Amino acid sequence: LIYQANGHHFLDPALLALMFHLCIGDVWNTMNNSEQRFGASVTGVLCVTASALNAAYQYYTVDETAGNLLGLPMVWFAVAASLITATWKLNPVDVETGELDVLYPVVREDKTEFAWFN
C-alpha cells in the first residue's frame, strides 16, 4: 500500500520508519532472549513500542488503511511490556538483597557468542 501510494520510492519516511522499528526490535530481541539482560529489556521494549507507534503514524499519514493495520500490534506491545517488566521484577540480580538489574545496558563479564561461529 505504501509503496504504491508514494510513487514507487523505497526511501520514503514511512518505509524507513518501519525498517527502523524492525532494527530496534532485533536489538531488543537479542538483549531479552539471548543475553537475558532483563533490566535493559524493559527499556528496550518501550523503545520498540515507541518505534512501532512512529511507524504506524508514518503509515497512517500516507494511507489510513496501512496505518490502521500497522497499529493493531500495539495491543501486543502493551502486553509484552507488562510481561517484560514482570519478568525483570521476578528475576533479581542478587537473590539475597533483591537488587534488580539496571534499566540501561552495561558491559558485563560474559560475552555474546554467535552459535554459527563456534
C-alpha positions in Angstrom: 0.0 0.0 0.0 2.7 2.5 1.0 5.0 1.6 -2.0 2.1 2.2 -4.4 0.9 5.4 -2.7 4.3 7.0 -2.6 5.1 6.7 -6.3 7.2 3.6 -6.0 10.0 5.0 -3.9 11.8 2.9 -1.3 13.3 5.9 0.6 10.0 7.1 1.9 9.9 8.2 5.6 7.1 5.6 6.3 9.1 2.7 4.9 12.3 3.9 6.7 10.3 4.2 10.0 9.2 0.5 9.6 12.8 -0.5 8.9 14.0 1.4 12.0 11.3 -0.3 14.1 12.4 -3.7 12.9 16.1 -2.9 13.7 15.2 -1.8 17.2 13.1 -5.0 17.6 16.1 -7.2 16.6 18.4 -5.5 19.1 15.7 -5.8 21.8 15.2 -9.5 20.9 18.9 -10.2 21.4 19.1 -8.4 24.7 16.0 -10.1 26.0 16.2 -13.6 24.7 19.9 -14.3 24.1 21.7 -12.2 26.6 18.8 -12.2 29.2 19.5 -8.6 30.2 16.2 -8.1 31.9 16.7 -4.5 33.0 17.7 -3.3 29.6 14.9 -5.3 28.1 12.4 -3.2 30.0 13.8 0.0 28.4 14.2 -1.8 25.1 10.5 -2.9 24.9 9.5 0.7 25.5 11.7 1.8 22.6 10.2 -1.0 20.4 6.7 0.3 21.3 7.6 3.9 20.6 9.2 3.0 17.2 6.1 0.9 16.3 3.9 3.9 17.2 6.0 6.1 15.0 5.9 3.6 12.1 2.1 3.3 12.4 1.7 7.1 12.4 4.0 7.4 9.3 2.0 4.8 7.5 -1.3 6.5 8.5 -0.1 9.8 7.0 0.4 8.0 3.7 -2.5 5.6 3.7 -5.1 5.3 6.5 -5.7 1.6 6.0 -2.0 0.8 6.2 -1.7 2.9 9.4 -4.6 1.2 11.0 -3.2 -2.3 10.1 0.2 -1.4 11.4 -1.4 0.0 14.6 -3.0 -3.3 15.5 0.1 -4.9 17.1 0.1 -2.1 19.7 -2.2 -4.3 21.8 0.5 -7.0 21.8 3.2 -4.4 22.6 1.3 -3.3 25.7 1.0 -7.0 26.9 4.7 -7.6 26.1 5.8 -4.5 28.0 3.9 -5.7 31.1 5.3 -9.2 30.8 8.9 -8.0 30.3 8.5 -5.7 33.3 7.1 -8.5 35.5 10.0 -10.8 34.3 12.5 -8.1 35.3 10.9 -7.7 38.8 10.8 -11.5 39.4 14.5 -12.1 38.5 16.7 -10.0 40.7 20.5 -10.0 40.1 21.1 -10.8 43.8 18.5 -13.0 45.3 19.5 -12.3 48.9 19.3 -8.5 48.6 16.6 -8.4 45.9 18.7 -6.0 43.8 17.2 -5.7 40.3 19.2 -5.4 37.1 19.8 -1.9 35.9 17.5 -0.4 33.3 20.3 0.6 30.9 22.7 -1.6 29.0 26.0 -2.2 30.8 29.2 -4.0 29.9 29.1 -7.4 31.5 31.8 -10.0 32.1 30.2 -12.6 29.8 30.3 -12.0 26.1 27.7 -12.6 23.5 28.7 -15.6 21.3 27.2 -16.4 18.0 26.4 -20.1 17.6 27.3 -20.3 13.9 30.9 -19.1 14.6 31.7 -21.6 17.3 
